[in-house]
Amino acid sequence: MRPSRLVIAALLAASFAAGCNKQTTPAAAPSPSSSSSSELAPDAVVATFKVDGAEQRVTYGELTGRIGAPLADLEKRKQDLIKRGLEGYIIEKLVKAEATKRGLANEDALLKAEVEDKIAPPSDAEIQKVFDQAKATGQLPAEVTMEQVKPEIVKMLGEQGKREKAQALFNELKSKAEMQILLPEKRVQVEAVGPSKGPESAPITIVEFSDFQCPFCSRANAAVDEVVKTYGDKVRVVFRHFPLSFHAEAPKAAEASACAADQKKFWEYHDKLFANQGALKVDDLKKHAADVGLDTARFNECLDSGKNAELVKKDMAAGEKVGVTGTPAFFINGIALSGAVPAEDFKAIIDSELKKKK
């Protein structure tokens, strides 16, 4: 691989936003020479065995019903890989063409001019803001000082700046080239139940699986808010719970938000939790309830009873069924979008969907 392709690949990989993910072992892809099991009918017999001399059969439908969640995850990751690979391949071509058009030596020269040379060192205020946020959300222990982590913050902000400049360049090139992805979209059926904003008649439904302790979920809120502001009544957002196992306080926070929903203040409480991710213990959850004006006696009884634990589990099961393994995970009219992606990624899918409905 040429150096320029390495640079583009790295920038592209960084541009696909990260999320909070389960630590899972990737499933092995089927051998290219093997027949596709997806061609089998649900009643096709895939195995037989005997119990006390009586033959037992296993159908393909039984098998997929048992391993439906990992199969959905595998299919979702496959679709993500195909889409990212296709976009990366096109962008390589567009970057090369732009470099040639400008009379530059190669693609690296273009990336240096449009990305690296346009990155200004972060200001002290920007560095302080990141430090304060990390402390507030519990990502840094209380005893850690600014001097200890400043070099890492500067490096992180520099890489973030590169990603933003690279994405802006790639978006500009795609727009000028009138790029269209013609791959058929893989859709999954996701039940849109839960706290929502926007009319039920909206042509676009976004189902979000989220975790109140996940910093990437908090980061994604700005993009979702921008989408709602841009499209208004054309979009409905539905929130579903997916607290990850390594976020110890997330399940109870999810239950607490459901208690707030019982009092018609889910979104106010939702915003409060994401703004205070370092304070999600039970006492904190009760304090936040008072801060947003909930009936605290009713809220506390709801939270202490655990009445919403089953609701949270049902949301998690629904997420696993459609291949969710990390947060935030979005489904836009059934089209998957993972991670704390920029608003432009939502808009690309939404605009395409709206065109189809004209």
Secondary structure, DSSP 8 states (H G I E B T S, - for coil): --HHHHHHHHHHHHHS---EE----------TTS--GGGS-TT-EEEEEEETTEEEEEEHHHHHHHSHHHHHHHHHHHHHHHHHHHHHHHHHHHHHHHHHHTT-SSHHHHHHHHTGGG-----HHHHHHHHHHHHHTTSS-TT--HHHHHHHHHHHHHHHHHHHHHHHHHHHHHHHTT----S---B------SSEES-TT-SEEEEEEE-TT-HHHHHHHHHHHHHHHHHGGGEEEEEEE---TT-TTHHHHHHHHHHHHHTT-HHHHHHHHHHTTT--SHHHHHHHHHHTT--HHHHHHHHHHTTTHHHHHHHHHHHHHTT--EESEEEETTEEEESS--HHHHHHHHHHHHHHT-
